[in-house]
Amino acid sequence: MFDWDKWQEIFATIRKNRLRTFLTGFSVAWGIMMLVVLLAAGQGLQNGAMSEFLSDAVNTLWINGGRTSVPYGGYNSNRPVVIDNGDYDHVTSTYSPSIFKSSASKNLWGAEIVYGKEASNYEVRAVHPDNQYMENNYIGEGRYINQRDIDEFRKVAVIGRKVSRDLFKEESPLGKYIRVNGVLFEVVGMYTDEGGDDEEDNVYLPVNVGQKTLSREPEEMTRMIVAYNEDFTNEEAKELEKAITEDLAERHGFDPNDKRALRIWNRKENMQEVIGVIRGIKIFVWVIGIFTIIAGIIGVANIMMVVVKERTREIGIRKALGATPASIISLIIQESIFITAFSGYIGLVLGVGLVSLVGGNINHDFFKNPEINFQIALITLGILVLAGALAGFLPARKAATIQPIEALKDE
């Protein structure tokens, strides 16, 4: 049953110690608010990192040429290692049981794309059909590059949604012709990508057409991408990476242990490393938040100790008039829970409001859509209430042991 007299006493005590109660409540509210904001920030980091990885297939090796850093086989260091069509054919044929999709990629950065009076610069990638799988491209209109385009040397192009929006506005790009560095290509498809504008501002061409039409070195490629079997363990993926490295080292005459000669990104391994770092950041955030909240709880315990000390005489009178220890304990704990729960709720609301206000305007490559897990927030608030009860228990227990005679002597 609701005991209004008890609540009146609690509010009277709070009014009597406004500043002290405010400072204690502020520390609790600040702790909850910081925990909510930091957890949302951690989620934003995770969302950004995952969007970067999920914009491409995870079970892939991205193989790029580099420069040698040590002399080897009679060659000097600082020699460029350029991947070519022969390397691509060798790798895909040699490791076909382990590789089920593959694509070369010849990239031209800042190519001028023109349609009518509209013109801008985008990255052009000459690729194989399997590149659609590698980069998680989804066809919005038309189709992707296919094998017949390569076999028949067709001058066709697939453009990203951003390119279509920039050049064609609301008009469908299908069947239209664009100029890529002055060469006409027919648009046969428009793709979308989970990575958004950053991944939708590319133009894809058939690999051999792009190499021979737009490149001075028609056999060279920027990289090759191979997708290994999805059920591969990390150890099996690393063995494949090692074998490909040794093969290419033999073909190009560089030290297979030279990390700069060949740059290989294992997307799954990289993703797991990033997830591990983010998990560590989240644990650190929880530690910071919990210790901040503990500081607030200690403040609540201290204020309740002071309250008991100041009300010793009053408590003695209550016990002399027949008040039970349980009623005194419940009064102190109730006040402690009220201060803690109310302050925690204010901190939760402020944290949610701050994340909603600021978070919606943040959408960078590695930080996207900071979110609040309300279930965790409510559990935290529940734990805070429990901690408030514990914070009030020791002072309440001390109050319950006060002897009326000793209390009445207290000045």
BELKAWO-V946130 format. One record per helix or strand of 2 or more residues. SS is the DSSP state (h for helix, s for strand). FROM is the first residue (numbers start at 1). TO is the last residue. If there is no record, write none. Layout:
BEGIN
SS;FROM;TO / SS;FROM;TO
END
This chain:
BEGIN
h;4;16 / h;18;54 / s;60;65 / h;85;94 / s;99;115 / s;118;127 / h;131;134 / s;137;142 / h;147;151 / s;156;160 / h;161;168 / s;177;180 / s;183;193 / h;196;199 / s;202;206 / h;207;214 / s;223;228 / h;234;252 / s;262;266 / h;267;310 / h;312;320 / h;325;359 / s;363;364 / s;367;368 / h;374;400 / h;404;409
END
